[in-house]
Amino acid sequence: MNAEPADQIRLLDVQALDVRLSQLAHKRTTLPEHAEIQTLEADLAQLRDLLVAARTEESDTAREQTKAEQDVDQVRQRAARDQKRLDSGAVTSPKDLENLQHEIASLAKRQGDLEDVVLEIMERREAAQERAGELAGRVESVQAKAADATARRDAAVRDLDAETESATK
C-alpha cells in the first residue's frame, strides 16, 4: 500500500517541522549565554567570598587599631600622671625620685613602641580598605556583565520560544 503523493509531501512537511522543533529545543538549551552566565555567577561567588574576607579583615584591624590606641592613651595618661607627681615635688626620697624618672622613661619608650604598632595596624587597615573597595568594584562589574548576559539570554529564549510556537501551530 502506497501513500498518496500529497500525503507523502504532508508527512515530509511534518517531519521537517519536527526536526525544526528539535533544533530549536537544542538551540535553547545550548545558548552560549547559559555558559557565560554560569561562569560569571561562579566568578561572582568567588569575588563575594573575597569581599567578605576583605571586609572582615578591615573590621578586625579597625578593632585592633582601637585597642592599640587605647593602650597608647593609657600609657600616655600614666606618664602624664607620673610627670605631674614628679613636677609637684611630692616625691622627696632620692630613690623614689630615681624610680619615678626611670618609670617615666620606660613609659615613653613603651608609648613609642605602641605608637609604632598603631601605625602598622593603620597601614594594614588601609590596605584592607583598598582591597575591599577594589573587590566591591569588581563585584559590581561582574554583576553588570551577568545582568547583560541574562538579558541577552532572555531575549534569545523569547525569540526561540516565539519561533517554536509558530512551528508548533
C-alpha positions as CSV (number, residue, x, y, z in Angstrom):
1,M,0.0,0.0,0.0
2,N,1.5,3.2,-1.1
3,A,0.6,6.6,0.3
4,E,-0.7,9.3,-1.9
5,P,1.9,11.8,-3.1
6,A,0.1,14.6,-1.3
7,D,0.1,12.6,1.9
8,Q,3.8,11.9,1.5
9,I,4.5,15.6,1.0
10,R,2.5,16.3,4.1
11,L,4.4,13.7,6.1
12,L,7.7,15.3,4.9
13,D,6.4,18.7,6.0
14,V,5.5,17.3,9.4
15,Q,8.9,15.7,9.7
16,A,10.6,19.0,8.7
17,L,8.6,20.8,11.4
18,D,9.5,18.1,13.9
19,V,13.2,18.4,13.0
20,R,12.9,22.2,13.3
21,L,11.3,21.9,16.8
22,S,14.1,19.6,17.9
23,Q,16.7,22.1,16.6
24,L,15.0,25.0,18.4
25,A,14.9,23.0,21.6
26,H,18.5,22.1,21.3
27,K,19.5,25.7,20.5
28,R,17.5,26.9,23.5
29,T,19.4,24.6,25.9
30,T,22.8,25.3,24.3
31,L,22.8,29.1,24.1
32,P,26.3,30.5,24.7
33,E,24.8,32.9,27.2
34,H,24.0,30.0,29.5
35,A,27.7,29.1,29.8
36,E,28.6,32.8,30.1
37,I,26.1,33.3,32.9
38,Q,27.3,30.2,34.7
39,T,30.9,31.4,34.5
40,L,30.0,34.9,35.7
41,E,28.0,33.5,38.6
42,A,31.0,31.3,39.7
43,D,33.3,34.4,39.4
44,L,30.7,36.5,41.3
45,A,30.5,33.9,44.1
46,Q,34.3,33.8,44.4
47,L,34.6,37.6,44.4
48,R,31.9,37.9,47.1
49,D,33.8,35.5,49.3
50,L,36.9,37.5,48.8
51,L,35.0,40.7,49.5
52,V,33.6,39.2,52.8
53,A,37.2,38.2,53.8
54,A,38.5,41.7,53.0
55,R,35.7,43.4,54.9
56,T,36.3,41.1,57.8
57,E,40.0,41.9,57.8
58,E,39.1,45.6,57.7
59,S,36.7,45.2,60.6
60,D,39.3,43.2,62.6
61,T,42.0,45.7,62.0
62,A,39.7,48.6,63.0
63,R,39.0,46.8,66.3
64,E,42.7,46.1,66.7
65,Q,43.6,49.7,66.0
66,T,41.0,50.9,68.6
67,K,42.5,48.7,71.2
68,A,46.1,49.7,70.3
69,E,45.1,53.4,70.5
70,Q,43.5,52.8,73.9
71,D,46.7,51.2,75.1
72,V,48.7,54.3,73.9
73,D,46.3,56.5,75.7
74,Q,46.6,54.5,79.0
75,V,50.4,54.8,78.8
76,R,50.2,58.5,77.9
77,Q,47.9,59.1,80.9
78,R,50.1,57.2,83.3
79,A,53.2,59.0,82.1
80,A,51.4,62.4,82.5
81,R,50.3,61.4,86.0
82,D,53.9,60.4,86.9
83,Q,55.3,63.5,85.4
84,K,52.8,65.6,87.4
85,R,53.9,63.8,90.6
86,L,57.5,64.5,89.7
87,D,56.8,68.2,88.9
88,S,54.7,68.7,92.1
89,G,57.6,67.8,94.3
90,A,55.5,65.3,96.2
91,V,58.3,62.7,95.9
92,T,61.2,63.7,98.1
93,S,63.2,60.5,98.5
94,P,66.1,60.3,96.0
95,K,65.4,56.6,95.4
96,D,61.7,57.2,94.8
97,L,62.6,60.2,92.5
98,E,65.0,58.0,90.5
99,N,62.4,55.2,90.3
100,L,59.8,57.7,89.1
101,Q,62.2,59.1,86.5
102,H,63.0,55.6,85.3
103,E,59.3,54.7,85.1
104,I,58.6,57.9,83.0
105,A,61.4,57.0,80.6
106,S,60.1,53.4,80.4
107,L,56.6,54.7,79.7
108,A,57.9,57.0,77.0
109,K,59.7,54.0,75.3
110,R,56.5,51.9,75.7
111,Q,54.4,54.7,74.2
112,G,56.7,54.9,71.2
113,D,56.6,51.2,70.7
114,L,52.8,51.2,70.9
115,E,52.5,54.1,68.5
116,D,54.6,52.1,66.0
117,V,52.1,49.3,66.5
118,V,49.2,51.7,65.8
119,L,50.9,52.9,62.6
120,E,51.5,49.3,61.4
121,I,47.8,48.5,62.1
122,M,46.7,51.6,60.3
123,E,48.7,50.6,57.3
124,R,47.1,47.1,57.3
125,R,43.7,48.6,57.7
126,E,44.2,51.0,54.8
127,A,45.4,48.1,52.6
128,A,42.3,46.1,53.7
129,Q,40.0,49.0,52.9
130,E,41.6,49.4,49.4
131,R,41.3,45.7,48.8
132,A,37.6,45.8,49.8
133,G,37.0,48.8,47.6
134,E,38.6,47.1,44.6
135,L,36.7,43.9,45.2
136,A,33.4,45.8,45.6
137,G,34.1,47.4,42.2
138,R,34.9,44.1,40.6
139,V,31.7,42.6,42.1
140,E,29.6,45.4,40.6
141,S,31.4,44.9,37.2
142,V,30.7,41.2,37.2
143,Q,27.1,41.8,38.3
144,A,26.6,44.2,35.4
145,K,28.1,41.7,32.9
146,A,25.9,38.9,34.4
147,A,22.8,41.2,34.1
148,D,23.7,41.9,30.4
149,A,24.2,38.2,29.6
150,T,21.0,37.4,31.3
151,A,19.1,40.0,29.3
152,R,20.7,38.7,26.1
153,R,19.8,35.1,27.0
154,D,16.2,36.0,27.9
155,A,15.8,37.9,24.6
156,A,17.2,34.9,22.7
157,V,14.9,32.5,24.6
158,R,11.9,34.7,23.8
159,D,12.8,34.6,20.1
160,L,13.3,30.9,20.1
161,D,10.0,30.4,22.1
162,A,8.2,32.5,19.5
163,E,9.7,30.5,16.7
164,T,8.8,27.3,18.5
165,E,5.2,28.4,19.0
166,S,5.0,29.4,15.3
167,A,6.4,26.0,14.2
168,T,4.1,24.2,16.6
169,K,1.0,25.8,15.1
